[in-house]
Amino acid sequence: MLKFPAVHPCEAISSETLLNSLINLSQNICNYQSKLFSTQRKNARQTIRQIGLLLLFFEETRDLRLALTDSVVLCFSELHHAFQKVQFLLEDCTREGAKLWILIKCQVVSTQFRALIRAIATALDVLPLGLIDVGVEVKELVELAGKQARYAKVEVDPEDERALQQVFSVLDHFEKGIEPDSSFMKRVLDHLEIRNWNDCNKEIKFLEEQVDFQYSDCDGREAPFLSSLLGLMNYCRGVIFETWNHRSNKSDARHSIEALTCINAEDFRCPISLELMTDPVTVSTGQTYDRSSIQRWLKAGNMTCPKTGERMTSPELVPNTTLRKLINQFCTDVGVCASSSGGQSRDIARTISPG
């Protein structure tokens, strides 16, 4: 995420190949107009609009089969390099499950948009447009794109900034052991267009991947913060998007069926025993285990979290009643008795190791 491995076109490339590649890049970028941007809406929209103007210029230059001078090819090469990075950036901003993470990184993302728009403006400033025999209207579009890029106001959207502060406020509540007002976090989820249990689950899966990557990387400085965000989204999934309570309302029943189709039974297994949890409890690191398993772990004198390797600040075990309801509902629907589901022992090598 947020890495932009763009390369400059080699010097020996033909101008025709370079131009065709520029057109393909521009078309790919313009296709992001139909994508959902939960954050960075204004910055993404104006970047796509400017590149859309240049696409018309590139297409006419190709259709007229114009001979390009070295100075024109050099400018096109710089634009090609910037467009690659723009495409990577837009891909990250619309990546499934990454809405919360892009919000957290909103300042970095805005800075990257600003740098790329400035790079496009610089390339257009030195482009010898007079040496390219395209129509007057097309030249005016290029000049317009250059002017927009030069004076573009690229900054963090105030709504994104407000949502970001709300996230940090909720995390601060959790840090102090205070359960936040769920409606407060719901406003953030609405801003990010995380509308249902399934959307929230995608965010969790993405964050889990990032945590695993951080722990496997030699520089895992962001891993603890990612773990905090993961705990936050687990809270949202269990508290805000909990839809499995027995209700007489038919609409709620439909939501329950939809949610159960998304469930992964592996999420209900204790990370220590790998058996279905019958009495799930949450420890101070935010991880959940079956009570009997974590009690044996603590009784052996261990004060580190078995799953993350973090030191537990307290031996207190908090009952996870929401998860217990989900497990009971799941067992009812699939015809399994939770209390006797773990009769056979499992290969301990499958147990998740710290980090």
TORLUMRO-175645 format. One record per atom (N, C-alpha, C): residue in three letters; x, y, z. Coordinates in steps of 0.1 Angstrom, whole numbers, padded with zeros to 4 digits, always signed. Layout:
! residues N
alaXYZ
...
! end
This chain:
! residues 355
met+0008-0012+0000
met+0000+0000+0000
met+0009+0012+0000
leu+0004+0022-0008
leu+0011+0035-0009
leu+0026+0034-0012
lys+0029+0025-0021
lys+0042+0024-0027
lys+0040+0026-0042
phe+0049+0033-0048
phe+0046+0037-0062
phe+0058+0033-0071
pro+0059+0020-0075
pro+0071+0016-0082
pro+0071+0019-0097
ala+0070+0032-0100
ala+0069+0037-0114
ala+0084+0037-0119
val+0085+0035-0132
val+0098+0035-0139
val+0097+0045-0151
his+0108+0051-0154
his+0109+0060-0166
his+0110+0051-0178
pro+0103+0054-0189
pro+0105+0047-0202
pro+0119+0047-0206
cys+0124+0036-0212
cys+0138+0036-0216
cys+0140+0046-0228
glu+0152+0051-0229
glu+0155+0061-0240
glu+0153+0055-0254
ala+0155+0042-0255
ala+0154+0036-0269
ala+0140+0034-0274
ile+0130+0037-0265
ile+0116+0033-0269
ile+0112+0043-0280
ser+0104+0037-0289
ser+0099+0045-0300
ser+0088+0055-0295
ser+0087+0066-0302
ser+0077+0076-0298
ser+0063+0071-0299
glu+0061+0062-0309
glu+0048+0056-0311
glu+0044+0047-0299
thr+0053+0039-0295
thr+0051+0030-0284
thr+0048+0038-0271
leu+0056+0049-0269
leu+0054+0057-0257
leu+0041+0064-0257
leu+0037+0069-0269
leu+0024+0076-0270
leu+0012+0066-0267
asn+0013+0054-0273
asn+0002+0044-0271
asn+0002+0040-0256
ser+0013+0039-0250
ser+0013+0036-0235
ser+0007+0047-0227
leu+0010+0059-0231
leu+0004+0071-0224
leu-0011+0071-0225
ile-0016+0067-0237
ile-0030+0067-0239
ile-0037+0056-0231
asn-0030+0044-0230
asn-0036+0034-0222
asn-0036+0037-0207
leu-0025+0044-0203
leu-0025+0048-0189
leu-0036+0058-0186
ser-0037+0068-0195
ser-0048+0078-0193
ser-0062+0072-0193
gln-0064+0063-0202
gln-0077+0056-0202
gln-0080+0049-0189
asn-0070+0042-0184
asn-0071+0034-0171
asn-0074+0044-0160
ile-0068+0055-0160
ile-0070+0065-0149
ile-0084+0071-0150
cys-0088+0074-0162
cys-0102+0080-0164
cys-0113+0070-0160
asn-0110+0057-0161
asn-0120+0047-0157
asn-0122+0047-0142
tyr-0114+0054-0134
tyr-0116+0055-0120
tyr-0127+0065-0117
gln-0132+0072-0127
gln-0143+0081-0124
gln-0155+0074-0119
ser-0157+0061-0122
ser-0169+0054-0118
ser-0166+0046-0105
lys-0154+0047-0099
lys-0150+0040-0087
lys-0155+0048-0075
leu-0156+0041-0064
leu-0160+0048-0051
leu-0148+0052-0044
phe-0147+0065-0041
phe-0137+0071-0033
phe-0143+0075-0020
ser-0141+0067-0009
ser-0147+0071+0004
ser-0140+0083+0010
thr-0127+0085+0006
thr-0119+0097+0010
thr-0112+0102-0002
gln-0106+0114+0000
gln-0098+0120-0011
gln-0106+0122-0024
arg-0119+0125-0022
arg-0128+0126-0034
arg-0124+0138-0043
lys-0122+0149-0037
lys-0119+0161-0045
lys-0106+0160-0052
asn-0095+0155-0044
asn-0082+0154-0050
asn-0082+0144-0062
ala-0089+0133-0060
ala-0090+0123-0070
ala-0097+0128-0082
arg-0108+0135-0080
arg-0117+0140-0091
arg-0109+0150-0100
gln-0102+0159-0093
gln-0095+0169-0102
gln-0083+0163-0109
thr-0077+0153-0103
thr-0066+0147-0110
thr-0071+0139-0122
ile-0082+0132-0121
ile-0087+0124-0132
ile-0092+0134-0143
arg-0098+0145-0139
arg-0103+0154-0149
arg-0092+0160-0157
gln-0081+0164-0151
gln-0069+0169-0158
gln-0063+0159-0168
ile-0062+0147-0164
ile-0057+0136-0172
ile-0067+0133-0184
gly-0080+0135-0181
gly-0089+0133-0192
gly-0088+0143-0203
leu-0084+0155-0199
leu-0082+0166-0210
leu-0070+0162-0218
leu-0059+0157-0211
leu-0047+0153-0219
leu-0049+0141-0227
leu-0058+0132-0223
leu-0061+0120-0232
leu-0065+0124-0246
leu-0074+0135-0247
leu-0078+0139-0260
leu-0066+0144-0268
phe-0057+0151-0262
phe-0045+0156-0268
phe-0036+0144-0273
phe-0034+0134-0265
phe-0026+0122-0269
phe-0033+0115-0280
glu-0046+0113-0280
glu-0053+0106-0290
glu-0052+0113-0304
glu-0053+0126-0304
glu-0052+0133-0316
glu-0038+0133-0322
thr-0028+0134-0313
thr-0014+0133-0317
thr-0011+0120-0324
arg-0017+0109-0318
arg-0015+0096-0324
arg-0023+0094-0337
asp-0035+0099-0338
asp-0043+0098-0350
asp-0037+0105-0362
leu-0030+0117-0359
leu-0024+0125-0370
leu-0011+0119-0374
arg-0006+0109-0366
arg+0007+0103-0369
arg+0018+0114-0370
leu+0019+0122-0360
leu+0028+0133-0360
leu+0042+0129-0356
ala+0052+0134-0362
ala+0066+0132-0358
ala+0069+0140-0346
leu+0074+0134-0335
leu+0077+0141-0323
leu+0092+0144-0321
thr+0095+0156-0317
thr+0109+0160-0315
thr+0113+0153-0302
asp+0126+0154-0299
asp+0132+0148-0287
asp+0127+0155-0275
ser+0125+0168-0276
ser+0120+0176-0264
ser+0106+0172-0261
val+0098+0169-0271
val+0084+0165-0269
val+0084+0151-0262
val+0092+0142-0267
val+0093+0128-0262
val+0098+0128-0248
leu+0107+0137-0244
leu+0112+0139-0230
leu+0100+0143-0221
cys+0092+0152-0225
cys+0081+0157-0217
cys+0070+0145-0216
phe+0068+0138-0227
phe+0059+0127-0226
phe+0064+0116-0217
ser+0077+0114-0217
ser+0083+0104-0208
ser+0080+0108-0193
glu+0082+0121-0190
glu+0079+0126-0176
glu+0065+0124-0172
leu+0056+0127-0182
leu+0042+0125-0179
leu+0038+0110-0177
his+0045+0102-0185
his+0042+0087-0184
his+0046+0083-0170
his+0058+0088-0165
his+0062+0084-0152
his+0052+0088-0141
ala+0047+0101-0142
ala+0038+0106-0132
ala+0025+0099-0133
phe+0020+0095-0145
phe+0007+0088-0147
phe+0008+0074-0141
gln+0019+0068-0141
gln+0020+0055-0135
gln+0017+0056-0120
lys+0023+0066-0114
lys+0022+0068-0099
lys+0007+0072-0096
val+0001+0080-0105
val-0013+0084-0103
val-0022+0071-0103
gln-0019+0062-0112
gln-0027+0050-0113
gln-0025+0041-0100
phe-0013+0040-0095
phe-0011+0033-0083
phe-0018+0039-0071
leu-0018+0053-0071
leu-0024+0060-0060
leu-0039+0058-0060
leu-0045+0059-0072
leu-0060+0057-0073
leu-0064+0043-0070
glu-0055+0034-0073
glu-0058+0019-0070
glu-0058+0017-0055
asp-0049+0024-0048
asp-0048+0022-0034
asp-0060+0029-0027
cys-0064+0041-0032
cys-0076+0048-0026
cys-0089+0041-0028
thr-0090+0032-0038
thr-0102+0025-0040
thr-0101+0010-0037
arg-0090+0006-0030
arg-0088-0008-0027
arg-0099-0013-0017
glu-0104-0025-0020
glu-0114-0031-0012
glu-0109-0033+0002
gly-0116-0029+0012
gly-0112-0031+0026
gly-0102-0021+0032
ala-0097-0012+0024
ala-0087-0002+0028
ala-0092+0012+0031
lys-0105+0013+0033
lys-0111+0026+0035
lys-0106+0033+0048
leu-0106+0025+0059
leu-0101+0031+0071
leu-0087+0035+0071
trp-0079+0026+0065
trp-0064+0028+0064
trp-0061+0040+0056
ile-0068+0042+0045
ile-0066+0054+0036
ile-0070+0067+0044
leu-0080+0066+0052
leu-0084+0077+0060
leu-0073+0081+0070
ile-0067+0071+0076
ile-0056+0073+0086
ile-0045+0079+0079
lys-0042+0075+0066
lys-0031+0081+0059
lys-0035+0093+0050
cys-0045+0099+0054
cys-0051+0110+0045
cys-0040+0121+0042
gln-0032+0124+0052
gln-0022+0135+0050
gln-0011+0130+0040
val-0007+0118+0041
val+0003+0112+0032
val-0003+0112+0018
val-0015+0107+0017
val-0022+0106+0004
val-0023+0119-0003
ser-0028+0129+0005
ser-0029+0143-0001
ser-0016+0148-0006
thr-0005+0146+0002
thr+0008+0151-0002
thr+0012+0144-0015
gln+0009+0131-0017
gln+0012+0124-0029
gln+0005+0130-0041
phe-0008+0133-0039
phe-0016+0139-0050
phe-0010+0152-0054
arg-0006+0160-0043
arg+0000+0173-0046
arg+0012+0172-0054
ala+0021+0163-0050
ala+0034+0161-0057
ala+0032+0156-0072
leu+0022+0148-0074
leu+0020+0143-0088
leu+0013+0153-0097
ile+0004+0161-0091
ile-0002+0172-0099
ile+0009+0182-0102
arg+0018+0185-0093
arg+0029+0195-0096
arg+0038+0189-0107
ala+0041+0176-0106
ala+0049+0170-0117
ala+0043+0171-0130
ile+0030+0169-0131
ile+0023+0170-0144
ile+0023+0185-0149
ala+0021+0194-0139
ala+0022+0209-0143
ala+0036+0212-0148
thr+0046+0207-0142
thr+0060+0210-0146
thr+0063+0205-0160
ala+0058+0192-0163
ala+0060+0187-0176
ala+0053+0194-0187
leu+0041+0199-0184
leu+0033+0207-0194
leu+0039+0221-0196
asp+0045+0226-0185
asp+0051+0240-0186
asp+0062+0240-0197
val+0070+0229-0197
val+0081+0228-0207
val+0078+0221-0220
leu+0066+0216-0221
leu+0062+0210-0233
leu+0061+0220-0245
pro+0069+0218-0256
pro+0069+0227-0267
pro+0056+0225-0276
leu+0045+0230-0271
leu+0032+0228-0277
leu+0032+0233-0291
gly+0040+0244-0294
gly+0040+0250-0307
gly+0046+0240-0318
leu+0054+0230-0314
leu+0060+0221-0323
leu+0051+0209-0326
ile+0039+0209-0320
ile+0030+0197-0322
ile+0018+0203-0330
asp+0016+0198-0342
asp+0006+0203-0351
asp-0008+0197-0349
val-0013+0200-0337
val-0027+0195-0334
val-0036+0207-0335
gly-0049+0205-0335
gly-0059+0216-0336
gly-0058+0226-0325
val-0064+0238-0328
val-0063+0249-0318
val-0071+0245-0305
glu-0083+0238-0307
glu-0091+0235-0296
glu-0084+0225-0287
val-0076+0216-0293
val-0069+0206-0285
val-0058+0213-0277
lys-0051+0222-0284
lys-0041+0230-0277
lys-0046+0237-0265
glu-0058+0243-0267
glu-0064+0250-0256
glu-0067+0241-0244
leu-0071+0228-0247
leu-0074+0218-0236
leu-0061+0215-0229
val-0050+0214-0236
val-0037+0212-0229
val-0033+0223-0220
glu-0035+0235-0225
glu-0032+0247-0218
glu-0041+0248-0205
leu-0054+0244-0207
leu-0063+0244-0196
leu-0058+0234-0185
ala-0054+0222-0190
ala-0050+0212-0180
ala-0037+0216-0173
gly-0028+0223-0180
gly-0016+0228-0174
gly-0019+0239-0163
lys-0029+0248-0167
lys-0033+0258-0157
lys-0039+0253-0145
gln-0048+0243-0147
gln-0055+0236-0135
gln-0045+0229-0126
ala-0035+0223-0133
ala-0025+0216-0125
ala-0016+0225-0117
arg-0013+0237-0123
arg-0004+0247-0117
arg-0011+0253-0105
tyr-0024+0256-0106
tyr-0030+0263-0095
tyr-0040+0254-0087
ala-0038+0241-0088
ala-0047+0232-0081
ala-0045+0233-0066
lys-0055+0234-0059
lys-0055+0234-0044
lys-0057+0220-0039
val-0046+0214-0035
val-0046+0200-0030
val-0044+0200-0015
glu-0054+0195-0008
glu-0053+0195+0007
glu-0062+0184+0012
val-0061+0181+0025
val-0070+0171+0031
val-0084+0177+0032
asp-0093+0169+0028
asp-0107+0173+0028
asp-0112+0175+0043
pro-0118+0186+0046
pro-0122+0189+0060
pro-0131+0177+0066
glu-0139+0171+0057
glu-0147+0160+0062
glu-0138+0148+0066
asp-0128+0146+0058
asp-0119+0135+0061
asp-0111+0138+0074
glu-0107+0150+0076
glu-0100+0154+0088
glu-0109+0153+0100
arg-0122+0156+0099
arg-0131+0155+0110
arg-0133+0140+0114
ala-0134+0131+0103
ala-0136+0117+0106
ala-0123+0111+0112
leu-0112+0116+0108
leu-0099+0111+0113
leu-0098+0114+0128
gln-0102+0126+0132
gln-0101+0130+0146
gln-0111+0122+0154
gln-0122+0118+0148
gln-0132+0110+0155
gln-0127+0096+0158
val-0119+0091+0148
val-0113+0077+0150
val-0103+0078+0161
phe-0095+0088+0161
phe-0085+0089+0172
phe-0091+0091+0186
ser-0103+0098+0186
ser-0110+0100+0199
ser-0115+0086+0204
val-0121+0078+0195
val-0126+0065+0199
val-0114+0056+0203
leu-0103+0056+0196
leu-0091+0048+0201
leu-0086+0053+0214
asp-0087+0066+0217
asp-0083+0071+0230
asp-0092+0066+0241
his-0105+0065+0238
his-0115+0059+0248
his-0111+0045+0251
phe-0108+0037+0241
phe-0105+0023+0243
phe-0092+0022+0251
glu-0083+0031+0248
glu-0070+0031+0255
glu-0072+0033+0270
lys-0082+0041+0273
lys-0085+0044+0287
lys-0095+0034+0294
gly-0099+0024+0286
gly-0108+0014+0291
gly-0123+0019+0291
ile-0126+0029+0283
ile-0139+0034+0283
ile-0146+0030+0269
glu-0158+0024+0270
glu-0165+0021+0258
glu-0171+0034+0252
pro-0167+0037+0239
pro-0172+0049+0233
pro-0187+0048+0229
asp-0193+0059+0226
asp-0207+0059+0221
asp-0207+0053+0207
ser-0214+0042+0205
ser-0214+0036+0192
ser-0218+0045+0181
ser-0228+0054+0184
ser-0233+0063+0174
ser-0222+0072+0169
phe-0212+0075+0177
phe-0201+0084+0174
phe-0193+0077+0163
met-0190+0064+0165
met-0182+0057+0155
met-0190+0054+0143
lys-0203+0053+0144
lys-0212+0051+0133
lys-0211+0062+0123
arg-0209+0074+0127
arg-0208+0086+0118
arg-0195+0084+0110
val-0185+0079+0116
val-0172+0076+0108
val-0175+0066+0097
leu-0181+0055+0101
leu-0184+0044+0092
leu-0193+0049+0080
asp-0203+0058+0083
asp-0211+0063+0073
asp-0203+0072+0063
his-0193+0080+0069
his-0185+0088+0060
his-0176+0079+0051
leu-0172+0068+0056
leu-0164+0059+0048
leu-0172+0049+0039
glu-0185+0051+0041
glu-0195+0042+0034
glu-0192+0027+0037
ile-0189+0024+0049
ile-0189+0011+0054
ile-0203+0008+0060
arg-0212+0002+0052
arg-0226+0002+0054
arg-0231-0010+0062
asn-0224-0021+0061
asn-0229-0034+0067
asn-0218-0043+0072
trp-0223-0054+0078
trp-0213-0064+0084
trp-0203-0068+0074
asn-0207-0071+0062
asn-0198-0076+0052
asn-0187-0065+0048
asp-0191-0052+0047
asp-0181-0042+0045
asp-0171-0041+0056
cys-0176-0042+0068
cys-0167-0041+0080
cys-0158-0053+0080
asn-0163-0065+0076
asn-0154-0077+0076
asn-0143-0076+0066
lys-0146-0069+0055
lys-0135-0067+0045
lys-0124-0058+0051
glu-0128-0048+0058
glu-0118-0039+0065
glu-0109-0047+0075
ile-0116-0056+0082
ile-0109-0065+0092
ile-0099-0074+0084
lys-0103-0080+0074
lys-0094-0089+0066
lys-0082-0081+0061
phe-0084-0069+0056
phe-0073-0061+0050
phe-0064-0058+0061
leu-0069-0053+0073
leu-0060-0049+0084
leu-0052-0061+0089
glu-0058-0073+0089
glu-0051-0085+0093
glu-0039-0088+0084
glu-0041-0086+0071
glu-0031-0088+0061
glu-0019-0078+0064
gln-0023-0065+0067
gln-0013-0055+0069
gln-0005-0058+0082
val-0012-0063+0093
val-0005-0066+0105
val+0005-0077+0103
asp+0000-0088+0095
asp+0009-0099+0092
asp+0021-0094+0085
phe+0019-0086+0075
phe+0030-0080+0067
phe+0040-0072+0075
gln+0034-0064+0084
gln+0043-0056+0093
gln+0051-0065+0102
tyr+0045-0075+0108
tyr+0053-0084+0117
tyr+0064-0092+0110
ser+0061-0095+0097
ser+0071-0102+0089
ser+0082-0093+0083
asp+0079-0080+0083
asp+0089-0071+0078
asp+0099-0067+0089
cys+0111-0064+0085
cys+0121-0060+0095
cys+0117-0047+0102
asp+0109-0038+0096
asp+0105-0026+0101
asp+0090-0026+0104
gly+0086-0031+0116
gly+0072-0032+0119
gly+0067-0022+0128
arg+0071-0009+0126
arg+0067+0001+0136
arg+0052+0004+0136
glu+0045+0001+0125
glu+0031+0004+0124
glu+0023-0007+0129
ala+0029-0018+0132
ala+0021-0030+0136
ala+0012-0028+0148
pro+0017-0022+0159
pro+0008-0020+0171
pro-0004-0011+0168
phe-0001+0000+0160
phe-0012+0009+0156
phe-0023+0001+0147
leu-0018-0007+0138
leu-0026-0015+0129
leu-0035-0024+0138
ser-0028-0030+0148
ser-0036-0039+0157
ser-0047-0032+0165
ser-0044-0019+0168
ser-0055-0011+0175
ser-0066-0009+0165
leu-0063-0005+0153
leu-0074-0003+0143
leu-0082-0016+0140
leu-0074-0028+0141
leu-0081-0041+0139
leu-0091-0043+0150
gly-0086-0040+0163
gly-0095-0042+0174
gly-0107-0033+0173
leu-0105-0020+0168
leu-0116-0011+0166
leu-0127-0017+0156
met-0122-0022+0145
met-0131-0027+0135
met-0138-0040+0139
asn-0131-0048+0148
asn-0138-0059+0153
asn-0149-0055+0163
tyr-0147-0044+0170
tyr-0157-0039+0179
tyr-0169-0034+0170
cys-0166-0027+0159
cys-0177-0022+0150
cys-0185-0034+0144
arg-0177-0044+0140
arg-0184-0056+0134
arg-0193-0063+0145
gly-0189-0064+0157
gly-0196-0071+0167
gly-0207-0063+0174
val-0205-0050+0175
val-0214-0041+0183
val-0224-0034+0173
ile-0218-0027+0163
ile-0226-0018+0154
ile-0233-0026+0144
phe-0226-0037+0138
phe-0233-0044+0128
phe-0237-0058+0132
glu-0239-0060+0145
glu-0245-0072+0150
glu-0259-0073+0146
thr-0262-0084+0138
thr-0276-0085+0132
thr-0282-0099+0135
trp-0275-0106+0145
trp-0280-0120+0147
trp-0289-0122+0159
asn-0292-0111+0166
asn-0302-0112+0177
asn-0315-0117+0172
his-0322-0125+0179
his-0335-0130+0175
his-0345-0119+0176
arg-0350-0116+0164
arg-0360-0105+0163
arg-0372-0110+0155
ser-0384-0104+0158
ser-0395-0108+0150
ser-0396-0101+0137
asn-0389-0090+0135
asn-0389-0083+0123
asn-0384-0091+0111
lys-0391-0092+0101
lys-0386-0100+0089
lys-0374-0094+0082
ser-0374-0081+0082
ser-0362-0074+0076
ser-0349-0078+0084
asp-0350-0078+0097
asp-0338-0082+0105
asp-0334-0097+0102
ala-0344-0105+0100
ala-0341-0119+0097
ala-0334-0120+0084
arg-0338-0112+0074
arg-0330-0112+0061
arg-0316-0108+0063
his-0314-0098+0071
his-0300-0093+0074
his-0292-0104+0081
ser-0299-0112+0090
ser-0292-0123+0096
ser-0287-0133+0087
ile-0296-0137+0077
ile-0292-0147+0067
ile-0280-0142+0059
glu-0281-0129+0055
glu-0270-0123+0047
glu-0257-0124+0054
ala-0257-0120+0067
ala-0245-0120+0075
ala-0239-0134+0077
leu-0248-0144+0079
leu-0243-0158+0081
leu-0237-0164+0069
thr-0241-0159+0057
thr-0235-0164+0045
thr-0221-0159+0043
cys-0217-0148+0051
cys-0204-0142+0050
cys-0194-0148+0061
ile-0200-0156+0070
ile-0192-0160+0081
ile-0182-0171+0078
asn-0171-0170+0084
asn-0160-0180+0083
asn-0159-0187+0097
ala-0162-0200+0097
ala-0162-0207+0110
ala-0149-0207+0117
glu-0138-0205+0109
glu-0125-0204+0115
glu-0123-0192+0125
asp-0131-0182+0122
asp-0131-0170+0131
asp-0136-0173+0145
phe-0143-0185+0147
phe-0149-0188+0159
phe-0140-0198+0167
arg-0129-0201+0162
arg-0120-0211+0168
arg-0110-0203+0177
cys-0107-0209+0189
cys-0098-0203+0198
cys-0084-0204+0192
pro-0076-0193+0192
pro-0063-0193+0186
pro-0053-0203+0193
ile-0056-0207+0206
ile-0048-0216+0213
ile-0051-0231+0210
ser-0064-0234+0213
ser-0068-0248+0211
ser-0072-0252+0197
leu-0076-0241+0189
leu-0081-0243+0176
leu-0095-0250+0176
glu-0101-0250+0187
glu-0115-0256+0188
glu-0125-0244+0189
leu-0137-0248+0186
leu-0148-0238+0186
leu-0149-0233+0200
met-0149-0220+0202
met-0150-0214+0215
met-0164-0215+0221
thr-0165-0220+0234
thr-0178-0221+0241
thr-0180-0209+0251
asp-0169-0204+0255
asp-0170-0193+0265
asp-0159-0182+0261
pro-0161-0175+0250
pro-0151-0165+0245
pro-0149-0154+0255
val-0136-0150+0258
val-0133-0139+0266
val-0122-0131+0259
thr-0122-0118+0262
thr-0112-0109+0256
thr-0102-0105+0266
val-0089-0105+0262
val-0078-0101+0271
val-0075-0086+0268
ser-0065-0081+0276
ser-0062-0066+0275
ser-0057-0062+0261
thr-0051-0071+0253
thr-0046-0068+0240
thr-0057-0067+0229
gly-0069-0071+0233
gly-0080-0070+0224
gly-0083-0083+0217
gln-0075-0094+0219
gln-0077-0107+0213
gln-0086-0115+0221
thr-0093-0124+0214
thr-0103-0133+0221
thr-0099-0147+0221
tyr-0101-0154+0232
tyr-0097-0168+0234
tyr-0109-0175+0241
asp-0108-0188+0241
asp-0118-0196+0249
asp-0113-0195+0264
arg-0122-0193+0273
arg-0118-0191+0287
arg-0109-0201+0293
ser-0112-0214+0290
ser-0104-0225+0296
ser-0090-0225+0291
ser-0088-0222+0278
ser-0075-0222+0271
ser-0066-0210+0277
ile-0072-0198+0277
ile-0064-0187+0282
ile-0061-0188+0297
gln-0070-0194+0304
gln-0067-0196+0319
gln-0055-0205+0321
arg-0055-0216+0313
arg-0043-0225+0314
arg-0030-0218+0310
trp-0031-0209+0300
trp-0020-0201+0296
trp-0015-0192+0307
leu-0024-0185+0313
leu-0020-0176+0324
leu-0015-0184+0336
lys-0022-0195+0339
lys-0018-0203+0351
lys-0003-0208+0349
ala+0001-0209+0337
ala+0015-0214+0334
ala+0025-0203+0336
gly+0020-0191+0340
gly+0029-0180+0342
gly+0032-0171+0330
asn+0024-0173+0319
asn+0026-0164+0307
asn+0018-0152+0308
met+0024-0140+0305
met+0017-0127+0305
met+0018-0121+0292
thr+0022-0128+0281
thr+0021-0123+0268
thr+0009-0128+0260
cys+0004-0121+0251
cys-0007-0125+0243
cys-0003-0136+0234
pro-0009-0148+0234
pro-0005-0159+0225
pro-0005-0156+0211
lys-0014-0147+0206
lys-0016-0145+0192
lys-0007-0134+0187
thr-0005-0123+0195
thr+0003-0112+0190
thr+0016-0111+0196
gly+0018-0117+0207
gly+0031-0116+0214
gly+0033-0104+0223
glu+0022-0095+0223
glu+0022-0083+0231
glu+0021-0087+0246
arg+0027-0079+0255
arg+0025-0081+0269
arg+0012-0077+0274
met+0005-0085+0281
met-0008-0082+0286
met-0007-0073+0299
thr-0014-0062+0299
thr-0013-0053+0310
thr-0021-0057+0322
ser-0030-0067+0320
ser-0038-0072+0331
ser-0043-0086+0328
pro-0044-0094+0338
pro-0049-0108+0336
pro-0064-0109+0335
glu-0071-0097+0336
glu-0085-0097+0336
glu-0091-0103+0323
leu-0101-0111+0323
leu-0108-0117+0312
leu-0122-0112+0311
val-0125-0105+0300
val-0138-0099+0298
val-0146-0108+0289
pro-0158-0112+0294
pro-0167-0121+0286
pro-0171-0113+0273
asn-0169-0120+0261
asn-0173-0115+0248
asn-0187-0120+0245
thr-0197-0114+0251
thr-0210-0119+0249
thr-0215-0118+0235
thr-0211-0108+0228
thr-0215-0107+0214
thr-0211-0119+0206
leu-0198-0122+0207
leu-0192-0133+0199
leu-0199-0146+0204
arg-0202-0147+0217
arg-0208-0160+0221
arg-0222-0162+0215
lys-0229-0151+0213
lys-0242-0151+0206
lys-0241-0156+0192
leu-0230-0150+0185
leu-0228-0154+0171
leu-0225-0168+0170
ile-0216-0174+0179
ile-0212-0188+0178
ile-0224-0197+0181
asn-0233-0193+0191
asn-0245-0201+0193
asn-0254-0201+0181
gln-0256-0189+0175
gln-0265-0188+0164
gln-0259-0196+0152
phe-0246-0195+0150
phe-0240-0203+0139
phe-0241-0218+0142
cys-0239-0222+0154
cys-0240-0237+0157
cys-0255-0241+0155
thr-0264-0233+0158
thr-0278-0236+0157
thr-0282-0238+0142
asp-0276-0229+0133
asp-0279-0229+0119
asp-0273-0241+0112
val-0261-0245+0116
val-0254-0256+0110
val-0256-0270+0117
gly-0264-0269+0128
gly-0267-0282+0135
gly-0255-0288+0142
val-0247-0279+0148
val-0235-0284+0156
val-0238-0280+0171
cys-0234-0288+0180
cys-0234-0285+0194
cys-0221-0279+0198
ala-0221-0267+0202
ala-0209-0260+0205
ala-0201-0266+0217
ser-0208-0271+0226
ser-0202-0277+0238
ser-0194-0290+0236
ser-0198-0297+0224
ser-0191-0309+0222
ser-0184-0309+0208
ser-0182-0297+0203
ser-0176-0296+0189
ser-0161-0299+0189
gly-0155-0298+0200
gly-0140-0300+0200
gly-0136-0313+0205
gly-0143-0324+0202
gly-0139-0337+0208
gly-0126-0342+0204
gln-0121-0340+0192
gln-0109-0346+0187
gln-0098-0335+0188
ser-0086-0340+0192
ser-0074-0331+0193
ser-0070-0327+0179
arg-0063-0316+0178
arg-0058-0311+0165
arg-0043-0310+0165
asp-0038-0309+0153
asp-0023-0307+0151
asp-0020-0293+0157
ile-0011-0293+0168
ile-0008-0281+0174
ile+0001-0272+0165
ala+0006-0277+0155
ala+0015-0269+0145
ala+0006-0259+0139
arg-0007-0260+0139
arg-0016-0251+0132
arg-0019-0239+0141
thr-0015-0240+0154
thr-0017-0229+0163
thr-0010-0216+0159
ile-0016-0205+0159
ile-0010-0192+0155
ile+0001-0189+0165
ser+0013-0186+0160
ser+0024-0183+0168
ser+0025-0168+0170
pro+0031-0162+0181
pro+0032-0148+0183
pro+0040-0141+0171
gly+0034-0130+0166
gly+0040-0123+0155
gly+0037-0129+0142
! end
